[in-house]
Amino acid sequence: MVRLSIASVLALGGTAAQALASGNCTGVNAISTKCASKETAHTRDFFYVGGRYIETAAGNVTVDQLYVEKLTPVSSGRSRRRGVSAAKPMIFFHGGGTTGVTWLNTPDNRPGWASYFLQQGHIVYIVDVTAIGRSTENDIANFPMVSGSSSEGIEKGFTAVEDYNTYPQSQLHTQWPGTGRKGDPTFEQFKKAIIPLSTSWVPQELALRASGCELLSLLGEKAYLVSHSIGARGPILLSNDCPQHIAGNINLEGTTIPFWSYGYDLGGTPANPWGLANTPLNYDPPVASAEELETEVVGEETLALRSCHQQKEPARKLPKIASVPFLMVTGDASVHITYDHCLVNYLKQVGGQPDWIKLGEIGIHGNGHFLHLEKNSLEIAEVVNEWIQKRESM
């Protein structure tokens, strides 16, 4: 029995050794000391911002704190890296079920968006959103957790959407690295980063609003906020509460769809009762409760193009949110291509002038929901960088 166990271990070790001998530094193999990092050189600091005390039976504990990681590019003559050369920093907000690591290297160990924007000279801040990851809440009663997505749920929603065909555009999906299916090395690395999350949206939003604006006030410069999926709630809320600190709100398929959450089938469930969030926004004319927002459904409902929920006219405006430059980026093979128009149109209805880049229309094809992790992720990062440079030149 013992000899068989040792033999098994040796066999596994031999497999890893063979991978290294062949120069394979993809995925988890890159953990080896033989593999050089592909990341942009930087220094690293971390901080906790915000938070408050609550009294418990055991004494006072801190809740609502926000974990913030600061990455500062360093100059290097050999690689022509230029250190900090961009005036404005960037803050990255992860989506649901993951943490700030989503902005570091990709599951198959290619450089991620943090490295890309460090290379452009930006100081990069990465947060773990309140109640998630390294910002997990001590206020357990108000922040119950649910488990992360199953392998099947990940395949269906993100990595192998073409196999499930829940919307017509899914058949265009080609950009996920690897097979996108259970057992594939890249899939397994990705799935291991999917962690429990809190669905206590109201207390989570309230905590993020307080700590997020405090973070922005400490930077000393306006910042570009970059978010993915449900992480877009943070920048929307901060655009409402402290827009003076924000240079732009950049959304990779942001899940702040007005008043509604879409399912795999036709229809869905009510969500975001304040239009773009679960907590109050500063409408003009003001409203005392979300029930005062009169809504209607517009458009025909199909799996290729969903109907939208919006305000009845005359619509109340969101002047603070509308004052922040807004960019939505959508992949042509993602389910978001079927309903992101609802968010863009709502932002126009409340007084904004959002920019919407549909990647398929500019010749970038095959992308699902995780734009920043797929094979052409840096090509998409360049699209975002061009938008930033255009804003900076105005």
Backbone torsions as a table, in degrees:
resi	resn	phi	psi	omega
1	MET	NA	-46.3	-179.0
2	VAL	-64.5	-43.3	-179.0
3	ARG	-62.4	-38.3	178.4
4	LEU	-63.8	-40.6	179.6
5	SER	-63.8	-44.5	178.9
6	ILE	-63.4	-40.9	179.5
7	ALA	-62.4	-39.2	178.8
8	SER	-63.4	-43.0	178.9
9	VAL	-62.5	-43.7	179.7
10	LEU	-63.4	-37.4	179.0
11	ALA	-64.3	-43.0	178.1
12	LEU	-63.8	-42.3	178.4
13	GLY	-62.9	-37.2	178.4
14	GLY	-63.6	-38.2	177.8
15	THR	-61.4	-44.9	178.3
16	ALA	-64.1	-41.3	-179.9
17	ALA	-63.2	-40.3	178.2
18	GLN	-62.6	-39.6	179.2
19	ALA	-61.3	-42.6	-179.7
20	LEU	-69.1	-39.0	179.8
21	ALA	-62.1	-31.3	180.0
22	SER	-86.2	4.2	178.6
23	GLY	79.5	21.1	-178.6
24	ASN	-83.8	103.2	177.7
25	CYS	-115.1	30.3	176.7
26	THR	-87.1	154.4	175.8
27	GLY	55.9	-140.9	-175.2
28	VAL	-68.1	-19.0	177.8
29	ASN	-58.9	-26.3	-177.3
30	ALA	-70.4	-4.6	176.3
31	ILE	-68.9	-18.0	-178.4
32	SER	-62.7	147.4	174.4
33	THR	-65.3	-16.2	179.9
34	LYS	-79.5	-11.7	-176.4
35	CYS	-101.9	127.5	177.7
36	ALA	-80.6	146.5	177.6
37	SER	-71.5	143.2	176.5
38	LYS	-98.7	1.9	-174.3
39	GLU	-78.5	153.9	176.2
40	THR	-68.9	135.2	-178.0
41	ALA	-62.7	135.3	-178.1
42	HIS	-159.3	163.6	167.8
43	THR	-100.4	160.2	-173.0
44	ARG	-135.1	132.7	172.2
45	ASP	-132.7	156.3	173.2
46	PHE	-134.3	155.4	-176.4
47	PHE	-146.0	159.1	166.2
48	TYR	-115.4	127.2	-175.9
49	VAL	-116.0	144.6	176.7
50	GLY	73.8	-155.0	-178.2
51	GLY	97.4	162.7	179.0
52	ARG	-154.2	165.3	177.6
53	TYR	-91.3	142.7	164.6
54	ILE	-128.8	150.7	-178.3
55	GLU	-92.8	130.4	176.8
56	THR	-124.1	176.5	178.5
57	ALA	-61.8	-27.3	-179.1
58	ALA	-89.6	-5.8	-177.2
59	GLY	124.0	-166.8	-178.8
60	ASN	-82.0	131.8	175.8
61	VAL	-125.2	155.8	179.1
62	THR	-90.7	136.2	177.2
63	VAL	-133.1	165.2	172.4
64	ASP	68.8	15.9	178.9
65	GLN	-75.7	154.4	-177.4
66	LEU	-119.6	121.7	176.2
67	TYR	-78.4	130.4	-178.8
68	VAL	-131.6	126.8	176.8
69	GLU	-109.0	129.5	-178.4
70	LYS	-110.4	120.9	178.0
71	LEU	-113.1	123.7	-177.5
72	THR	-116.6	121.1	-179.1
73	PRO	-67.0	144.8	178.1
74	VAL	-113.0	147.3	-179.0
75	SER	-78.9	148.1	178.8
76	SER	-148.9	115.9	-178.7
77	GLY	-64.8	-36.0	-177.1
78	ARG	-64.8	-39.2	-178.1
79	SER	-100.9	2.4	-179.0
80	ARG	62.4	24.3	174.1
81	ARG	-75.6	143.4	-166.0
82	ARG	-110.7	6.4	-178.2
83	GLY	67.5	-152.9	-179.0
84	VAL	-77.2	114.0	179.5
85	SER	-130.4	-11.7	177.4
86	ALA	-95.7	134.0	-174.1
87	ALA	-67.5	-33.8	-172.4
88	LYS	-106.1	135.0	176.2
89	PRO	-77.1	171.8	177.6
90	MET	-129.1	137.8	178.1
91	ILE	-118.0	128.9	-175.2
92	PHE	-108.8	129.1	179.5
93	PHE	-113.8	122.2	-179.0
94	HIS	-78.0	165.8	177.2
95	GLY	-87.5	-173.5	-177.5
96	GLY	-72.0	140.7	175.9
97	GLY	84.2	-4.1	176.6
98	THR	-130.9	-170.8	-178.2
99	THR	-132.9	-170.8	179.1
100	GLY	-61.6	-15.0	179.4
101	VAL	-62.7	-19.1	-179.2
102	THR	-60.9	-20.4	-178.9
103	TRP	-93.8	-3.9	178.1
104	LEU	-86.1	-144.2	-179.3
105	ASN	-67.5	155.8	-177.9
106	THR	-76.0	167.5	-179.1
107	PRO	-59.4	-26.7	176.1
108	ASP	-97.2	15.8	171.1
109	ASN	68.7	39.0	165.7
110	ARG	-93.5	158.4	177.4
111	PRO	-59.2	138.8	-179.3
112	GLY	-96.2	-170.3	-176.5
113	TRP	-69.2	-30.3	176.8
114	ALA	-59.8	-47.5	179.1
115	SER	-61.9	-42.2	-178.3
116	TYR	-59.5	-48.0	-175.7
117	PHE	-78.7	-23.2	167.7
118	LEU	-62.4	-41.2	-179.7
119	GLN	-66.1	-25.8	176.2
120	GLN	-81.5	-0.1	175.2
121	GLY	96.4	8.3	-179.5
122	HIS	-87.3	142.2	160.7
123	ILE	-73.2	132.0	-175.0
124	VAL	-113.5	129.4	173.8
125	TYR	-112.7	132.5	178.0
126	ILE	-121.0	126.5	-179.9
127	VAL	-108.8	150.7	160.0
128	ASP	-98.4	115.1	-173.3
129	VAL	-58.1	147.0	-178.2
130	THR	-48.1	135.3	179.7
131	ALA	81.5	1.1	-176.2
132	ILE	-124.2	144.4	172.6
133	GLY	56.1	-124.4	-178.3
134	ARG	-80.0	3.5	171.3
135	SER	-109.6	20.8	-178.9
136	THR	-54.1	142.8	-173.9
137	GLU	-85.9	136.7	167.8
138	ASN	-76.9	-17.3	179.0
139	ASP	-81.3	70.9	-170.4
140	ILE	-62.6	-36.0	-177.2
141	ALA	-60.8	-37.7	-178.0
142	ASN	-92.8	-4.9	-178.7
143	PHE	-131.9	62.2	174.8
144	PRO	-62.9	149.8	-176.4
145	MET	-108.9	149.9	171.5
146	VAL	-119.7	152.9	-176.4
147	SER	-70.0	158.1	178.2
148	GLY	-70.5	175.1	-175.4
149	SER	-65.0	148.6	174.0
150	SER	-74.5	166.4	175.8
151	SER	-57.5	-42.6	-178.6
152	GLU	-65.8	-39.0	178.2
153	GLY	-65.4	-37.0	178.9
154	ILE	-67.6	-43.7	177.7
155	GLU	-60.3	-47.5	-175.2
156	LYS	-66.0	-37.2	-174.4
157	GLY	-93.9	-25.0	-167.1
158	PHE	-134.2	-52.7	-163.9
159	THR	-99.4	-23.6	-179.9
160	ALA	-139.3	46.8	-175.2
161	VAL	-60.3	-26.9	-178.7
162	GLU	-64.9	-25.1	179.3
163	ASP	-74.0	-25.9	-172.9
164	TYR	-100.7	-24.4	171.7
165	ASN	52.2	47.1	179.9
166	THR	-81.6	-10.5	174.4
167	TYR	-151.4	149.1	-171.7
168	PRO	-57.4	-39.4	-175.2
169	GLN	-68.6	-12.5	179.0
170	SER	-59.0	-26.0	-177.6
171	GLN	-71.8	-7.9	178.1
172	LEU	-89.2	-3.1	-171.2
173	HIS	-72.7	119.8	-179.3
174	THR	-137.2	-5.2	-165.5
175	GLN	-98.0	-4.7	178.7
176	TRP	-69.6	132.7	179.0
177	PRO	-70.6	131.8	-176.3
178	GLY	83.6	-165.1	-176.3
179	THR	-81.2	-21.0	-176.1
180	GLY	76.0	13.4	-175.3
181	ARG	-122.6	156.9	-179.5
182	LYS	-50.5	132.4	-179.6
183	GLY	100.1	-23.6	176.4
184	ASP	-70.6	136.3	-175.5
185	PRO	-56.7	-42.3	-179.9
186	THR	-67.8	-40.3	176.6
187	PHE	-59.3	-44.9	-177.6
188	GLU	-64.5	-39.6	176.3
189	GLN	-63.0	-42.3	179.2
190	PHE	-63.6	-46.4	-176.3
191	LYS	-63.2	-34.5	-178.8
192	LYS	-67.1	-17.6	177.4
193	ALA	-88.5	-3.3	178.3
194	ILE	-87.0	116.8	-170.9
195	ILE	-121.7	170.0	176.2
196	PRO	-58.4	152.0	179.6
197	LEU	-138.9	160.4	176.6
198	SER	-94.1	138.2	174.0
199	THR	-108.2	19.7	174.5
200	SER	-84.1	76.0	-168.4
201	TRP	-61.7	-41.5	-175.1
202	VAL	-64.9	-55.1	178.7
203	PRO	-63.9	-31.5	177.9
204	GLN	-65.9	-43.9	178.3
205	GLU	-64.2	-42.5	-179.8
206	LEU	-62.1	-40.7	178.6
207	ALA	-65.0	-43.0	-178.3
208	LEU	-68.1	-34.6	179.5
209	ARG	-61.7	-42.6	-178.3
210	ALA	-71.8	-51.0	-176.3
211	SER	-72.0	-32.8	-179.3
212	GLY	-66.1	-44.8	178.0
213	CYS	-67.3	-33.5	175.7
214	GLU	-63.7	-43.1	177.2
215	LEU	-58.1	-50.1	-178.0
216	LEU	-60.4	-37.3	-178.3
217	SER	-68.7	-20.6	-177.6
218	LEU	-87.1	-13.5	-170.5
219	LEU	-74.2	-33.5	-178.7
220	GLY	86.3	-5.3	176.5
221	GLU	-143.7	153.0	169.7
222	LYS	-62.3	148.9	-176.9
223	ALA	-124.2	150.5	168.1
224	TYR	-88.4	129.1	179.3
225	LEU	-102.0	126.1	-178.9
226	VAL	-118.3	127.9	-177.5
227	SER	-135.9	158.9	175.4
228	HIS	-125.7	134.3	170.5
229	SER	57.0	-128.7	-176.7
230	ILE	-68.7	-15.3	174.8
231	GLY	-61.8	-15.4	-179.7
232	ALA	-67.8	-16.3	177.8
233	ARG	-61.2	-38.2	-179.0
234	GLY	-58.6	-56.7	179.4
235	PRO	-60.5	-33.5	176.4
236	ILE	-64.2	-45.4	-179.8
237	LEU	-64.5	-41.5	179.9
238	LEU	-70.0	-31.7	174.5
239	SER	-63.5	-31.6	177.0
240	ASN	-75.6	-38.5	-170.2
241	ASP	-92.1	-35.0	-176.5
242	CYS	-146.5	58.8	-176.8
243	PRO	-62.9	-21.2	-178.2
244	GLN	-64.5	-15.5	-178.6
245	HIS	-100.5	3.1	-170.0
246	ILE	-115.8	125.8	177.6
247	ALA	-84.9	-29.1	-179.4
248	GLY	-174.9	152.9	-179.0
249	ASN	-116.9	106.3	-173.5
250	ILE	-107.4	119.0	-173.3
251	ASN	-115.0	120.7	169.0
252	LEU	-92.0	96.5	179.6
253	GLU	51.5	58.2	-176.7
254	GLY	-65.0	135.4	179.6
255	THR	-96.7	63.5	172.0
256	THR	-120.2	40.5	-176.7
257	ILE	-63.1	130.4	-172.3
258	PRO	-63.7	123.1	167.0
259	PHE	66.7	3.3	-167.6
260	TRP	-152.6	150.5	171.8
261	SER	-125.3	123.2	-175.3
262	TYR	-87.6	141.9	175.1
263	GLY	-97.8	-175.5	177.8
264	TYR	-71.1	-30.0	177.0
265	ASP	-94.8	177.7	176.2
266	LEU	-62.8	149.3	-177.4
267	GLY	93.0	-160.0	-178.2
268	GLY	166.0	-155.1	-178.5
269	THR	-136.1	150.7	176.8
270	PRO	-60.0	143.2	179.4
271	ALA	-156.8	169.8	177.0
272	ASN	44.1	64.2	-174.9
273	PRO	-60.7	-21.6	177.0
274	TRP	-91.1	17.5	178.2
275	GLY	94.8	-59.6	-178.3
276	LEU	-118.6	0.4	-174.0
277	ALA	-158.4	172.7	177.3
278	ASN	-94.9	-8.8	-177.4
279	THR	-121.6	161.9	-169.1
280	PRO	-58.6	140.6	173.7
281	LEU	-118.6	156.6	-174.2
282	ASN	-87.6	81.2	176.9
283	TYR	-76.2	154.9	175.1
284	ASP	-132.1	117.2	-3.2
285	PRO	-61.4	152.0	-176.1
286	PRO	-66.1	156.3	172.3
287	VAL	-128.0	146.0	179.8
288	ALA	-87.6	-22.9	179.3
289	SER	-149.5	160.3	-178.8
290	ALA	-63.9	-25.6	-178.9
291	GLU	-63.4	-19.8	179.7
292	GLU	-76.1	-12.9	178.3
293	LEU	-81.5	111.1	-179.2
294	GLU	-86.0	126.4	-173.8
295	THR	-120.3	164.3	175.8
296	GLU	-148.6	162.6	177.7
297	VAL	-103.0	132.0	179.7
298	VAL	-125.8	145.5	176.6
299	GLY	92.1	155.9	176.8
300	GLU	-81.0	139.4	-177.7
301	GLU	-92.3	111.2	172.1
302	THR	-131.7	164.8	178.5
303	LEU	-69.9	-21.4	178.4
304	ALA	-85.7	-26.5	-178.8
305	LEU	-151.5	110.2	-173.4
306	ARG	-83.0	153.8	172.3
307	SER	-72.7	162.4	-173.6
308	CYS	-121.1	150.7	172.4
309	HIS	-104.9	127.0	-179.0
310	GLN	-143.5	176.0	176.4
311	GLN	-75.1	149.6	166.9
312	LYS	-71.6	145.8	177.2
313	GLU	-80.1	147.1	-0.6
314	PRO	-74.6	131.3	-175.0
315	ALA	-82.1	143.5	170.9
316	ARG	-71.6	151.1	-176.8
317	LYS	-102.3	162.8	173.6
318	LEU	-123.1	77.8	-170.7
319	PRO	-61.9	-35.3	-179.3
320	LYS	-69.2	-47.9	178.2
321	ILE	-62.5	-40.5	-179.1
322	ALA	-65.9	-21.4	-178.1
323	SER	-77.4	-13.3	-177.0
324	VAL	-95.9	124.4	176.5
325	PRO	-54.3	133.7	-171.1
326	PHE	-127.1	134.4	175.1
327	LEU	-129.0	129.6	169.8
328	MET	-110.9	134.5	176.2
329	VAL	-120.9	128.3	-174.5
330	THR	-132.2	133.9	176.4
331	GLY	-81.1	148.8	-175.7
332	ASP	-78.6	-10.4	178.8
333	ALA	-111.3	6.1	-179.3
334	SER	-90.3	151.6	175.3
335	VAL	-60.8	-22.2	-180.0
336	HIS	-66.5	-20.6	177.9
337	ILE	-67.0	-16.4	-179.8
338	THR	-86.7	-16.0	-178.3
339	TYR	-143.7	0.9	177.8
340	ASP	-63.9	-23.4	176.8
341	HIS	-60.3	-26.1	-179.7
342	CYS	-65.6	-40.9	178.5
343	LEU	-69.7	-44.9	-179.4
344	VAL	-60.0	-44.4	-179.6
345	ASN	-67.5	-34.1	179.4
346	TYR	-68.7	-40.3	177.4
347	LEU	-61.1	-36.7	175.0
348	LYS	-66.4	-39.7	-178.6
349	GLN	-63.2	-33.3	-177.8
350	VAL	-93.4	11.6	171.3
351	GLY	107.2	1.5	-178.1
352	GLY	-86.8	171.2	175.1
353	GLN	-128.9	67.3	-174.7
354	PRO	-70.0	147.6	169.6
355	ASP	-97.7	138.3	179.1
356	TRP	-128.7	115.5	176.0
357	ILE	-102.7	110.6	172.7
358	LYS	-92.1	111.2	-169.9
359	LEU	-56.8	-36.9	179.8
360	GLY	-60.8	-29.4	-178.5
361	GLU	-78.1	-13.1	176.5
362	ILE	-112.4	19.8	172.9
363	GLY	86.9	11.6	178.0
364	ILE	-107.7	111.6	-168.3
365	HIS	-118.4	156.0	168.0
366	GLY	92.7	10.0	-173.4
367	ASN	-90.6	135.5	170.5
368	GLY	-91.7	-153.4	-168.9
369	HIS	-73.7	-34.3	-176.6
370	PHE	-90.4	71.3	-176.0
371	LEU	-56.4	-36.2	-173.4
372	HIS	-81.9	-1.5	179.0
373	LEU	-117.1	-11.7	-174.0
374	GLU	-78.2	174.8	-168.9
375	LYS	-58.7	-32.7	-179.0
376	ASN	-102.5	29.6	-174.2
377	SER	-58.6	-38.1	-177.7
378	LEU	-75.1	-25.4	173.3
379	GLU	-65.6	-38.0	177.6
380	ILE	-71.4	-37.9	175.7
381	ALA	-58.5	-37.6	178.7
382	GLU	-64.8	-36.4	176.3
383	VAL	-61.4	-44.3	178.4
384	VAL	-65.1	-41.5	179.2
385	ASN	-61.5	-39.1	177.8
386	GLU	-63.5	-37.5	177.5
387	TRP	-64.7	-42.1	178.3
388	ILE	-62.8	-45.4	-178.9
389	GLN	-62.3	-36.7	176.8
390	LYS	-64.1	-42.8	178.3
391	ARG	-62.7	-40.8	-176.6
392	GLU	-68.8	-24.8	-178.6
393	SER	-86.6	-5.7	-178.5
394	MET	-74.3	NA	NA
